[in-house]
Amino acid sequence: MLVTKVKNIIFNSILRTALRKNGFLLKRMISENEIEVLKEGISFCADVSAARDEYLKSRTLLQLDALMAKLGLEFAIKYKLTSFQTAQGALRHLLVREEDLEEGWIWGNFVGGIKKILAFADGENIYPLDVSHLKKWGVPKDVLFAVADKNMSEMLKKTSLHSCVVAGKVKAVDFSIQPLKLKASFMLCSNFQKLVSEKLGARFLVFAPSQEYMLAVEEIKNNIVESFGTAIVEQYLKSGNKLSTEVFLFSPSGISAAGRFKLPEQMEVF
């Protein structure tokens, strides 16, 4: 009993810390498994039993992370997503693999097996939006994506594009962009190609193995491109937010897939 009591005390401390990091205040403990939280004047209740049980049994916090995401989305729905006017400034577009699309998401095509979805940003948290918002707001999908592009293009203008040299002699551009989950999705921006081409030329390549990683390099020959393969595949395999092992070619005629790095047991080549 004493051990369980101590674990509960520790969990409650961890819970309060997690809430603060996500912008919530623990207003009160209604019971051991139900809390009331407050954020920007909006309060609501939440069940913490799954997160508490998981911690007591295994000292892991996956359910707590899931609870924080749920609270963030619930706050957004109650406060910022009630109308297009309150939501439009936080609209974003996010690149995902086709196999990661969920039913009801608002999506469109990008290149190859990559899709773009409409999302909402609340600080570091990114939430995919579903078609219910199209009906609630009465705004066409194309308009919402255009607003998301405008928002992210403005963010990209304020971002530092760092010129560097990789693989010994290849000119490259790296990006300091937050939140990290949106990093690769900035290549969707209508001003992305212009900004990067000023540093790398009219034709350049982009690697984006995960949502949090993106590197643009000057157009190079296939044998040099292949030297990036190991690092790109490793980044793809270890990421919890996998995107693509394709190499994206940006040129005056548009965006295309120039090739794909092979994964283990695959035989795809340039």
VOLUM-779207 format. One line per 2 residues: their letters; for each residue x, y, z of N, C-alpha, C. Coordinates in Angstrom, 2 decimals. Layout:
REM VOLUM-779207
A) X:Y:Z:X:Y:Z:X:Y:Z; ...
END
This chain:
REM VOLUM-779207
ML) 0.82:-1.21:0.00:0.00:0.00:0.00:0.86:1.26:0.00; 1.95:1.23:0.80:2.82:2.39:0.88:3.47:2.68:-0.47
VT) 3.89:1.60:-1.14:4.53:1.76:-2.45:3.55:2.39:-3.43; 2.31:1.91:-3.43:1.29:2.45:-4.32:1.02:3.92:-4.01
KV) 0.98:4.24:-2.73:0.74:5.63:-2.32:1.86:6.55:-2.82; 3.08:6.09:-2.70:4.23:6.87:-3.17:4.17:7.05:-4.68
KN) 3.83:5.96:-5.40:3.72:6.05:-6.86:2.64:7.04:-7.26; 1.53:7.05:-6.54:0.45:8.00:-6.83:0.91:9.44:-6.63
II) 1.66:9.67:-5.58:2.17:11.01:-5.31:3.10:11.45:-6.44; 3.97:10.53:-6.87:4.91:10.85:-7.96:4.14:11.10:-9.26
FN) 3.13:10.25:-9.53:2.34:10.44:-10.75:1.64:11.80:-10.76; 1.07:12.19:-9.61:0.39:13.48:-9.54:1.35:14.64:-9.82
SI) 2.58:14.50:-9.36:3.58:15.53:-9.63:3.92:15.57:-11.12; 4.09:14.39:-11.71:4.38:14.30:-13.15:3.21:14.86:-13.96
LR) 1.99:14.56:-13.52:0.80:15.05:-14.20:0.75:16.59:-14.20; 1.00:17.19:-13.03:0.99:18.65:-12.94:2.04:19.27:-13.87
TA) 3.22:18.67:-13.91:4.29:19.17:-14.78:3.90:19.08:-16.25; 3.30:17.94:-16.62:2.88:17.76:-18.02:1.80:18.76:-18.39
LR) 0.88:19.00:-17.49:-0.18:19.98:-17.75:0.40:21.37:-17.95; 1.34:21.76:-17.09:1.96:23.09:-17.22:2.69:23.23:-18.55
KN) 3.41:22.20:-18.94:4.15:22.25:-20.21:3.22:22.41:-21.40; 1.99:21.95:-21.25:1.03:22.05:-22.34:0.06:23.22:-22.16
GF) 0.38:24.10:-21.23:-0.39:25.33:-21.07:-1.64:25.21:-20.23; -1.78:24.09:-19.48:-2.97:23.88:-18.66:-2.65:24.08:-17.18
LL) -3.67:24.47:-16.44:-3.57:24.57:-14.98:-4.47:23.50:-14.38; -3.95:22.75:-13.43:-4.78:21.78:-12.71:-5.65:22.56:-11.74
KR) -6.91:22.71:-12.06:-7.82:23.50:-11.25:-8.19:22.76:-9.97; -8.51:21.46:-10.09:-8.81:20.67:-8.89:-8.82:19.19:-9.22
MI) -8.58:18.37:-8.21:-8.71:16.92:-8.31:-10.13:16.57:-7.86; -10.98:16.19:-8.80:-12.35:15.82:-8.46:-12.36:14.50:-7.72
SE) -11.55:13.58:-8.21:-11.34:12.28:-7.55:-9.96:11.81:-7.95; -9.59:10.64:-7.54:-8.26:10.12:-7.87:-8.07:10.04:-9.38
NE) -9.16:9.75:-10.12:-9.04:9.52:-11.55:-9.71:10.58:-12.42; -10.20:11.65:-11.82:-10.83:12.71:-12.60:-10.32:14.07:-12.14
IE) -9.94:14.88:-13.11:-9.41:16.20:-12.80:-10.18:17.27:-13.59; -10.10:18.49:-13.10:-10.62:19.64:-13.85:-9.44:20.52:-14.21
VL) -9.32:20.86:-15.50:-8.19:21.67:-15.95:-8.70:23.00:-16.51; -7.78:23.96:-16.57:-8.14:25.31:-17.00:-7.08:25.81:-17.98
KE) -7.53:26.42:-19.09:-6.61:27.04:-20.04:-7.33:28.21:-20.71; -6.75:29.39:-20.60:-7.28:30.60:-21.23:-8.77:30.79:-20.92
GI) -9.13:30.53:-19.66:-10.51:30.75:-19.22:-11.46:29.62:-19.54; -11.00:28.60:-20.25:-11.84:27.45:-20.59:-11.50:26.30:-19.66
SF) -12.50:25.77:-18.95:-12.24:24.64:-18.05:-13.08:23.44:-18.47; -12.53:22.26:-18.27:-13.25:21.03:-18.55:-12.60:19.89:-17.78
CA) -13.32:18.79:-17.71:-12.86:17.65:-16.91:-12.19:16.60:-17.78; -11.33:15.81:-17.17:-10.62:14.76:-17.91:-10.42:13.55:-17.01
DV) -10.48:12.38:-17.64:-10.26:11.10:-16.95:-8.78:10.73:-17.06; -8.10:10.58:-15.94:-6.68:10.25:-15.95:-6.43:8.80:-15.53
SA) -7.47:7.99:-15.46:-7.32:6.63:-14.92:-6.37:5.78:-15.76; -6.48:5.86:-17.10:-5.63:5.03:-17.96:-4.16:5.40:-17.77
AR) -3.88:6.70:-17.71:-2.50:7.15:-17.52:-1.97:6.76:-16.15; -2.82:6.87:-15.13:-2.41:6.51:-13.78:-2.15:5.01:-13.67
DE) -3.07:4.20:-14.20:-2.91:2.74:-14.13:-1.64:2.29:-14.84; -1.38:2.88:-16.01:-0.17:2.51:-16.75:1.07:2.84:-15.95
YL) 1.09:4.01:-15.31:2.26:4.40:-14.54:2.45:3.50:-13.32; 1.37:3.17:-12.63:1.46:2.33:-11.44:1.96:0.93:-11.79
KS) 1.59:0.44:-12.98:1.97:-0.92:-13.36:3.37:-1.00:-13.97; 3.72:0.01:-14.78:4.96:-0.13:-15.55:5.89:1.09:-15.51
RT) 5.49:2.14:-14.82:6.26:3.37:-14.76:6.43:4.03:-16.13; 5.61:3.70:-17.10:5.67:4.33:-18.42:4.58:5.40:-18.53
LL) 4.78:6.31:-19.51:3.91:7.48:-19.57:3.28:7.69:-20.96; 3.17:6.63:-21.73:2.58:6.78:-23.07:1.14:7.26:-22.98
QL) 0.39:6.73:-22.03:-1.00:7.14:-21.87:-1.11:8.59:-21.41; -0.11:9.05:-20.65:-0.12:10.45:-20.23:0.11:11.36:-21.44
DA) 1.02:10.97:-22.31:1.25:11.73:-23.54:-0.02:11.79:-24.38; -0.71:10.65:-24.47:-1.97:10.61:-25.23:-3.02:11.50:-24.59
LM) -3.04:11.54:-23.25:-3.99:12.40:-22.55:-3.71:13.87:-22.83; -2.44:14.26:-22.85:-2.10:15.66:-23.14:-2.55:16.05:-24.55
AK) -2.36:15.14:-25.50:-2.80:15.42:-26.87:-4.31:15.56:-26.94; -5.01:14.69:-26.21:-6.47:14.74:-26.18:-6.97:16.05:-25.56
LG) -6.33:16.47:-24.46:-6.72:17.73:-23.82:-6.50:18.91:-24.76; -5.37:18.89:-25.45:-5.07:19.97:-26.37:-6.09:20.07:-27.48
LE) -6.48:18.92:-28.02:-7.47:18.92:-29.09:-8.83:19.35:-28.56; -9.19:18.89:-27.37:-10.48:19.25:-26.79:-10.54:20.76:-26.55
FA) -9.44:21.34:-26.06:-9.39:22.78:-25.87:-9.56:23.51:-27.21; -8.85:23.02:-28.22:-8.95:23.66:-29.54:-10.37:23.61:-30.08
IK) -11.03:22.47:-29.91:-12.40:22.32:-30.40:-13.34:23.26:-29.64; -13.16:23.36:-28.32:-14.05:24.18:-27.52:-13.82:25.68:-27.71
YK) -12.60:26.06:-28.07:-12.27:27.48:-28.07:-11.87:28.01:-29.44; -10.84:27.41:-30.05:-10.28:28.00:-31.26:-10.87:27.47:-32.56
LT) -11.52:26.32:-32.50:-12.06:25.74:-33.73:-13.56:25.95:-33.87; -14.11:26.81:-33.06:-15.56:27.01:-33.13:-15.98:27.74:-34.40
SF) -15.08:28.55:-34.96:-15.40:29.27:-36.19:-14.16:29.42:-37.04; -14.36:29.68:-38.31:-13.24:29.91:-39.23:-12.45:31.14:-38.80
QT) -13.14:32.16:-38.30:-12.47:33.39:-37.90:-11.47:33.16:-36.78; -11.85:32.33:-35.79:-10.94:32.09:-34.67:-9.86:31.06:-35.01
AQ) -10.10:30.25:-36.04:-9.18:29.17:-36.37:-8.18:29.53:-37.45; -8.51:30.47:-38.32:-7.75:30.63:-39.56:-6.27:30.96:-39.34
GA) -5.95:31.71:-38.28:-4.56:32.07:-38.05:-3.68:30.89:-37.65; -4.29:29.79:-37.22:-3.53:28.62:-36.77:-3.64:27.45:-37.74
LR) -4.20:27.67:-38.93:-4.29:26.60:-39.91:-2.92:26.33:-40.52; -2.60:25.06:-40.70:-1.34:24.63:-41.29:-1.61:23.49:-42.28
HL) -0.64:23.24:-43.16:-0.71:22.01:-43.95:0.42:21.08:-43.49; 0.16:19.81:-43.54:1.09:18.81:-43.01:1.21:17.67:-44.01
LV) 2.45:17.27:-44.31:2.68:16.13:-45.21:2.65:14.83:-44.42; 1.96:13.83:-44.97:1.89:12.50:-44.35:2.00:11.44:-45.44
RE) 2.36:10.24:-45.04:2.34:9.12:-45.98:0.90:8.73:-46.27; 0.66:8.23:-47.46:-0.69:7.83:-47.82:-1.24:6.79:-46.86
ED) -0.40:5.88:-46.41:-0.86:4.82:-45.50:-1.19:5.33:-44.10; -0.78:6.56:-43.79:-1.08:7.13:-42.48:-2.33:8.00:-42.48
LE) -2.95:8.19:-43.64:-4.19:8.96:-43.70:-5.27:8.28:-42.88; -6.02:9.06:-42.15:-7.15:8.52:-41.39:-8.45:9.00:-42.01
EG) -9.47:8.16:-41.87:-10.76:8.48:-42.46:-11.29:9.80:-41.90; -11.76:10.65:-42.80:-12.34:11.92:-42.38:-11.40:13.10:-42.43
WI) -10.08:12.86:-42.54:-9.15:13.97:-42.63:-9.37:14.75:-43.92; -9.06:16.03:-43.90:-9.13:16.88:-45.08:-7.78:16.79:-45.78
WG) -7.74:16.24:-47.00:-6.45:15.97:-47.62:-6.44:16.29:-49.11; -5.24:16.33:-49.66:-5.03:16.53:-51.09:-3.74:15.84:-51.49
NF) -3.45:15.79:-52.77:-2.26:15.11:-53.29:-1.03:16.00:-53.22; 0.13:15.37:-53.05:1.40:16.08:-53.18:2.21:15.41:-54.28
VG) 3.16:14.56:-53.93:3.97:13.85:-54.92:4.09:12.40:-54.49; 4.00:11.49:-55.45:4.16:10.07:-55.15:3.17:9.59:-54.11
GI) 3.68:8.91:-53.10:2.81:8.37:-52.06:2.62:9.32:-50.90; 2.90:10.60:-51.11:2.79:11.59:-50.05:1.54:12.44:-50.26
KK) 0.81:12.67:-49.18:-0.40:13.48:-49.22:-0.22:14.69:-48.31; -1.00:15.72:-48.57:-1.04:16.87:-47.66:-2.37:16.85:-46.94
IL) -2.35:17.18:-45.66:-3.59:17.26:-44.89:-3.68:18.65:-44.26; -4.90:19.03:-43.93:-5.12:20.29:-43.24:-5.00:20.06:-41.74
AF) -4.27:20.93:-41.07:-4.02:20.75:-39.64:-4.17:22.08:-38.92; -4.23:21.96:-37.60:-4.37:23.12:-36.71:-3.22:23.10:-35.72
AD) -2.58:24.24:-35.53:-1.44:24.31:-34.62:-1.81:25.03:-33.34; -1.46:24.43:-32.23:-1.62:25.05:-30.92:-0.28:24.92:-30.21
GE) 0.57:25.93:-30.37:1.92:25.83:-29.85:2.69:24.76:-30.62; 3.29:23.83:-29.89:4.05:22.75:-30.52:3.15:21.61:-30.98
NI) 1.90:21.64:-30.61:0.98:20.55:-30.94:0.31:20.80:-32.29; 0.26:19.74:-33.11:-0.34:19.82:-34.44:-1.47:18.79:-34.50
YP) -2.68:19.26:-34.85:-3.85:18.38:-34.88:-4.45:18.32:-36.29; -4.53:17.14:-36.89:-5.22:17.02:-38.18:-6.70:17.40:-38.03
LD) -7.24:18.09:-39.00:-8.64:18.49:-38.97:-9.47:17.56:-39.86; -10.71:17.31:-39.44:-11.56:16.43:-40.24:-12.64:17.23:-40.97
VS) -13.37:16.53:-41.83:-14.32:17.19:-42.73:-15.47:17.86:-41.99; -15.67:17.54:-40.72:-16.74:18.20:-39.97:-16.53:19.71:-39.94
HL) -15.26:20.15:-40.01:-14.99:21.58:-39.98:-15.36:22.25:-41.29; -15.32:21.50:-42.39:-15.79:22.07:-43.66:-17.26:22.45:-43.55
KK) -18.03:21.56:-42.93:-19.46:21.80:-42.78:-19.73:22.90:-41.74; -18.97:22.85:-40.64:-19.19:23.82:-39.56:-18.87:25.24:-40.03
WG) -17.77:25.39:-40.77:-17.32:26.72:-41.17:-17.94:27.19:-42.49; -18.38:26.25:-43.31:-18.92:26.61:-44.61:-17.88:27.21:-45.54
VP) -16.63:26.73:-45.42:-15.52:27.23:-46.24:-14.98:26.09:-47.09; -14.80:26.27:-48.41:-14.30:25.19:-49.27:-12.89:24.73:-48.88
KD) -12.62:23.48:-49.18:-11.32:22.89:-48.85:-10.16:23.68:-49.47; -10.31:24.08:-50.73:-9.24:24.80:-51.42:-8.92:26.12:-50.71
VL) -9.94:26.78:-50.19:-9.73:28.04:-49.47:-8.97:27.78:-48.17; -9.32:26.71:-47.47:-8.63:26.39:-46.22:-7.16:26.08:-46.47
FA) -6.87:25.32:-47.54:-5.47:25.04:-47.86:-4.74:26.31:-48.26; -5.42:27.22:-48.95:-4.80:28.50:-49.33:-4.45:29.33:-48.10
VA) -5.34:29.32:-47.10:-5.06:30.05:-45.86:-3.89:29.41:-45.12; -3.86:28.07:-45.09:-2.75:27.36:-44.44:-1.43:27.70:-45.14
DK) -1.45:27.75:-46.46:-0.25:28.10:-47.22:0.21:29.52:-46.90; -0.72:30.44:-46.84:-0.37:31.83:-46.51:0.28:31.92:-45.14
NM) -0.30:31.21:-44.16:0.25:31.23:-42.80:1.67:30.67:-42.77; 1.87:29.53:-43.42:3.18:28.89:-43.37:4.20:29.63:-44.23
SE) 3.75:30.22:-45.33:4.66:31.00:-46.17:5.18:32.22:-45.41; 4.33:32.82:-44.59:4.76:33.95:-43.76:5.77:33.49:-42.73
ML) 5.54:32.30:-42.16:6.49:31.75:-41.20:7.84:31.48:-41.87; 7.78:30.96:-43.10:9.01:30.62:-43.82:9.83:31.87:-44.13
KK) 9.16:32.98:-44.43:9.87:34.23:-44.70:10.72:34.66:-43.51; 10.24:34.34:-42.30:10.92:34.78:-41.08:11.95:33.75:-40.59
TS) 12.10:32.68:-41.34:12.99:31.59:-40.92:14.38:31.76:-41.53; 15.38:31.38:-40.77:16.75:31.41:-41.28:17.01:30.19:-42.15
LH) 17.44:30.45:-43.38:17.86:29.39:-44.28:19.38:29.36:-44.24; 19.95:28.28:-43.72:21.38:28.20:-43.51:22.07:27.52:-44.69
SC) 22.92:28.25:-45.40:23.71:27.64:-46.47:24.87:26.87:-45.84; 25.14:25.69:-46.37:26.22:24.87:-45.84:26.73:23.94:-46.95
VV) 27.74:23.17:-46.62:28.28:22.19:-47.55:28.19:20.83:-46.89; 27.63:19.84:-47.60:27.51:18.49:-47.07:28.20:17.51:-48.02
AG) 28.51:16.33:-47.51:29.20:15.30:-48.30:30.47:15.85:-48.95; 31.10:16.78:-48.26:32.38:17.28:-48.72:32.34:18.44:-49.70
KV) 31.35:18.45:-50.61:31.39:19.47:-51.66:30.01:19.88:-52.18; 28.95:19.36:-51.60:27.61:19.63:-52.12:26.99:20.81:-51.39
KA) 26.58:21.82:-52.16:25.91:22.97:-51.55:24.53:22.56:-51.05; 24.19:23.03:-49.85:22.93:22.61:-49.24:22.32:23.77:-48.47
VD) 21.04:23.61:-48.15:20.33:24.56:-47.31:19.63:23.79:-46.21; 19.86:24.21:-44.98:19.18:23.64:-43.82:18.22:24.70:-43.28
FS) 17.25:24.24:-42.47:16.18:25.12:-42.05:15.99:25.04:-40.54; 15.95:26.19:-39.88:15.62:26.24:-38.45:14.15:26.63:-38.34
IQ) 13.30:25.64:-38.27:11.86:25.87:-38.32:11.18:25.17:-37.15; 10.26:25.87:-36.52:9.46:25.30:-35.44:7.98:25.44:-35.78
PL) 7.12:24.54:-35.32:7.46:23.31:-34.61:8.07:22.28:-35.55; 8.89:21.41:-34.98:9.65:20.45:-35.79:8.75:19.55:-36.64
KL) 7.57:19.20:-36.14:6.72:18.29:-36.89:6.30:18.87:-38.24; 6.38:20.18:-38.39:6.00:20.83:-39.64:7.18:21.04:-40.58
KA) 8.39:20.69:-40.14:9.58:21.08:-40.89:9.53:20.65:-42.35; 9.32:19.37:-42.62:9.30:18.90:-44.01:8.13:19.50:-44.78
SF) 7.06:19.83:-44.09:5.86:20.34:-44.75:6.04:21.74:-45.31; 7.13:22.42:-44.91:7.36:23.75:-45.47:7.72:23.70:-46.94
ML) 8.10:22.52:-47.46:8.37:22.47:-48.90:7.08:22.58:-49.72; 5.92:22.50:-49.05:4.63:22.74:-49.71:4.38:24.22:-49.96
CS) 5.07:25.09:-49.24:4.78:26.52:-49.30:4.98:27.08:-50.70; 4.12:27.99:-51.08:4.19:28.57:-52.42:5.46:29.38:-52.64
NF) 6.10:29.86:-51.56:7.33:30.63:-51.71:8.59:29.81:-51.43; 8.44:28.51:-51.14:9.59:27.67:-50.79:10.59:27.60:-51.94
QK) 10.11:27.31:-53.14:11.00:27.11:-54.26:11.80:28.38:-54.58; 11.14:29.52:-54.54:11.82:30.78:-54.82:12.92:31.05:-53.81
LV) 12.63:30.87:-52.53:13.61:31.16:-51.48:14.82:30.24:-51.57; 14.58:28.96:-51.82:15.69:28.00:-51.88:16.49:28.15:-53.16
SE) 15.80:28.41:-54.29:16.50:28.53:-55.58:17.46:29.73:-55.59; 17.19:30.72:-54.76:18.11:31.86:-54.66:19.46:31.42:-54.13
KL) 19.50:30.32:-53.40:20.75:29.82:-52.82:21.32:28.62:-53.57; 20.44:27.82:-54.21:20.90:26.57:-54.83:20.71:26.51:-56.34
GA) 20.07:27.49:-56.92:19.81:27.44:-58.35:18.39:27.00:-58.65; 18.01:27.10:-59.92:16.63:26.85:-60.33:16.20:25.41:-60.12
RF) 17.15:24.48:-60.13:16.85:23.06:-59.93:17.59:22.57:-58.69; 16.87:21.94:-57.79:17.51:21.42:-56.58:16.73:20.22:-56.07
LV) 17.33:19.48:-55.14:16.74:18.26:-54.59:16.41:18.47:-53.12; 15.40:17.75:-52.66:15.01:17.81:-51.24:14.87:16.40:-50.70
FA) 15.48:16.16:-49.54:15.31:14.91:-48.80:14.40:15.18:-47.61; 13.41:14.34:-47.40:12.48:14.53:-46.26:12.06:13.16:-45.73
PS) 12.96:12.43:-45.07:12.63:11.09:-44.58:11.63:11.08:-43.43; 11.50:12.20:-42.72:10.53:12.27:-41.63:9.92:13.65:-41.62
QE) 8.84:13.80:-40.86:8.19:15.11:-40.79:9.09:16.15:-40.14; 10.05:15.69:-39.32:10.90:16.63:-38.58:12.23:16.92:-39.27
YM) 12.46:16.32:-40.45:13.76:16.46:-41.10:13.58:16.87:-42.55; 14.33:17.88:-42.99:14.32:18.27:-44.40:15.67:18.89:-44.74
LA) 16.23:18.49:-45.86:17.49:19.05:-46.34:17.37:19.27:-47.84; 17.71:20.47:-48.30:17.72:20.78:-49.73:19.17:20.85:-50.20
VE) 19.46:20.25:-51.35:20.82:20.28:-51.90:20.75:20.68:-53.37; 21.85:21.18:-53.88:21.92:21.51:-55.29:21.70:20.25:-56.14
EI) 21.28:20.42:-57.39:21.09:19.26:-58.25:22.44:18.58:-58.47; 22.50:17.29:-58.20:23.74:16.53:-58.28:23.51:15.25:-59.06
KN) 24.58:14.62:-59.47:24.49:13.39:-60.25:24.08:12.22:-59.35; 23.52:11.19:-59.99:22.97:10.06:-59.23:24.00:9.40:-58.31
NI) 25.25:9.29:-58.77:26.23:8.61:-57.93:26.53:9.39:-56.65; 26.37:10.71:-56.71:26.56:11.53:-55.51:25.30:11.47:-54.64
VE) 24.13:11.48:-55.29:22.88:11.36:-54.55:22.89:10.09:-53.71; 23.37:9.00:-54.28:23.36:7.71:-53.60:24.18:7.74:-52.30
SF) 25.15:8.66:-52.21:25.96:8.74:-50.99:25.15:9.21:-49.79; 23.98:9.80:-50.05:23.11:10.24:-48.96:22.18:9.10:-48.49
GT) 22.14:8.02:-49.24:21.15:6.98:-49.01:21.12:6.39:-47.62; 22.29:6.02:-47.10:22.33:5.37:-45.79:21.74:6.26:-44.70
AI) 22.14:7.53:-44.68:21.65:8.44:-43.65:20.15:8.69:-43.78; 19.67:8.82:-45.01:18.24:9.08:-45.22:17.40:7.88:-44.81
VE) 17.83:6.69:-45.18:17.10:5.48:-44.82:17.11:5.27:-43.30; 18.26:5.50:-42.67:18.33:5.36:-41.21:17.39:6.34:-40.52
QY) 17.36:7.58:-40.99:16.47:8.59:-40.41:15.01:8.16:-40.59; 14.69:7.63:-41.75:13.32:7.18:-42.03:12.92:6.04:-41.10
LK) 13.79:5.05:-40.95:13.46:3.86:-40.17:13.33:4.15:-38.68; 14.11:5.09:-38.17:14.07:5.34:-36.72:13.01:6.34:-36.31
SG) 12.43:7.04:-37.29:11.48:8.11:-36.95:10.12:7.55:-36.60; 9.48:8.20:-35.63:8.10:7.86:-35.31:7.11:8.57:-36.21
NK) 7.62:9.49:-37.03:6.78:10.23:-37.98:7.38:10.12:-39.38; 7.44:8.89:-39.87:8.07:8.63:-41.17:7.37:9.40:-42.29
LS) 8.17:9.82:-43.29:7.58:10.50:-44.44:7.95:9.80:-45.74; 9.19:9.91:-46.20:9.50:9.32:-47.50:11.00:9.15:-47.68
TE) 11.39:8.12:-48.44:12.78:7.99:-48.87:12.93:8.46:-50.32; 11.90:9.09:-50.85:11.99:9.66:-52.20:12.90:10.89:-52.19
VF) 13.46:11.15:-53.35:14.22:12.38:-53.56:13.35:13.28:-54.42; 12.99:14.43:-53.89:12.10:15.35:-54.60:12.91:16.34:-55.42
LF) 12.58:16.44:-56.70:13.25:17.38:-57.60:12.37:18.61:-57.79; 12.91:19.77:-57.43:12.24:21.05:-57.66:12.88:21.69:-58.89
SP) 12.06:22.06:-59.86:12.55:22.68:-61.09:11.53:23.70:-61.56; 11.88:24.53:-62.55:10.91:25.51:-63.05:9.61:24.89:-63.55
SG) 9.63:23.61:-63.90:8.42:22.95:-64.41:7.57:22.33:-63.30; 8.04:22.36:-62.04:7.25:21.82:-60.95:8.04:20.93:-60.00
IS) 7.33:20.07:-59.29:7.95:19.17:-58.31:7.69:17.73:-58.75; 8.72:16.90:-58.71:8.57:15.49:-59.09:9.47:14.63:-58.21
AA) 9.25:13.33:-58.27:10.11:12.38:-57.55:11.23:11.95:-58.49; 12.47:12.28:-58.12:13.62:11.96:-58.97:14.10:10.53:-58.74
GR) 13.66:9.89:-57.69:14.08:8.53:-57.37:13.74:8.23:-55.93; 14.14:7.06:-55.49:13.84:6.63:-54.12:14.98:5.79:-53.59
FK) 15.41:6.06:-52.36:16.40:5.21:-51.73:15.74:3.92:-51.30; 16.40:2.81:-51.57:15.80:1.53:-51.25:15.85:1.26:-49.75
LP) 14.78:0.66:-49.26:14.72:0.18:-47.90:15.21:-1.27:-47.88; 15.52:-1.82:-46.73:15.91:-3.23:-46.68:14.89:-4.11:-47.37
EQ) 15.38:-5.04:-48.20:14.57:-5.99:-48.96:13.81:-5.34:-50.11; 14.14:-4.08:-50.42:13.58:-3.43:-51.60:14.69:-3.30:-52.65
ME) 14.28:-3.19:-53.89:15.26:-3.10:-54.97:15.02:-1.88:-55.86; 14.51:-0.82:-55.28:14.24:0.38:-56.07:15.54:1.17:-56.24
VF) 15.77:1.66:-57.44:17.01:2.39:-57.73:16.68:3.67:-58.48; 17.69:4.50:-58.63:17.50:5.74:-59.39:17.50:5.44:-60.88
END
